[in-house]
Amino acid sequence: MTFMFEKLDVYQKAVDFADQAASITEQFPRGYGYLSDQLNRAALSIAANLAEGNGRFTKADRRDFFIIGRGSAQECVPLLELAKRRGLINGLDKRKT
C-alpha cells in the first residue's frame, strides 16, 4: 500500500537524509554514541513528522507536525557541525536540490 505523502519530493528527500545520516554515523568511533543517536533521531524525525502530519485531518494539526519536522531539520545543523569539528565528517554538501 502506498500513501500519498510517499510521492512528495520533500518526504523522499527527508528519507534520503535520514538514510545518509545513518550511514555516516555507522562510521563514528566509539565514544560518540550520544552524537550518533541524537543525529539519527533528529534526521528520522523529519520524515516521520511529514508522514504523520499528512495523516492528520485538520490543517492546524498538519501544520503542527510540519513545524516539528522543520525544527528537527534545524536540530541536525549543530549536530553535523560538531561532527565536522571533531573530524568525524569532512565537509557538508550545501548544494540546493
N, C-alpha and C positions, 0 to 999 in steps of 0.2 A: 504494500500500500504506500503510495506516495502522497505526501502532504503538500499543499500549495506553497508553503514557505520554503520547501526544499528547492524550488525553482528560482528563488530570489538570489541575485548576484551577491548581495550583502551577506546572506546566510552562507552561501558557498565559500566566500572569502573568509568568513569567520571560522568555518570548519577547517579550511586550509591553514589559517593562522594557528588554530589550536593544535593541529597535526604537526606543524613546523615547530611549535613550542615544545611539544612532547619529544620530538626528535632531537632538538637542541639540548634539552635538559637531561636526556639519557647520557650525554657525554660529560655532564658535570662531575667533577671529582667528589669523593667522599667528603662530607663536611658542609656541603652546600644543599642539603636536602630541604632546608627551610626555603631557600630561594627557588629551587626546582618545584616544590609543592605549590608555593604561592603563585608562581608564574603559570603553571598548568591549570590551577583552579581559576585564575582570572581569565586566561585565554579561553578555556572551555565555557566559562560563564557568558561570554559574548554571544556565542552561538546558541547556548541553552536559553538565554533570555529572549533572543529573537524568536526562537521556536515557541517558547511559552507565551510570549506576547501575541503571536499570531493566532494562538488558540483561545484568546480571550474574546468576549462578546462585545464589550464596550470600547469605544475609542480611548477613554480615560485609562482603562486597565491596560490596553495595548501600549499606550504611551508610557505608562509607568515602567513596564518591563523593558521598553526600548531605552529609556533613560538609564535604567540599571545596567543594561548591556553597554551603553556608551561609557558609563563610569568604569566598568570592568576593562574596557579598551584603554582608558586613560590610566588605570591602575598598572597595566603592563609596562607603561613607559618607564617609570623609575626602576622597576624590576629588571628590565632589559639594560638600562643604563648602569645599574650596579653590576650586572653580569659582564658588561663591557669593561668597566673599570677594574674588575677583578681578573680580567683576561680570560674569562670563560667563553666569550664570543668575540669575534673580530669587530666588525662594524655592522651598522644597521643599514639595510637596503631601504632607503627612503623614497623609492620611486612610487609614483602615484599610478595605481592600476584601477 
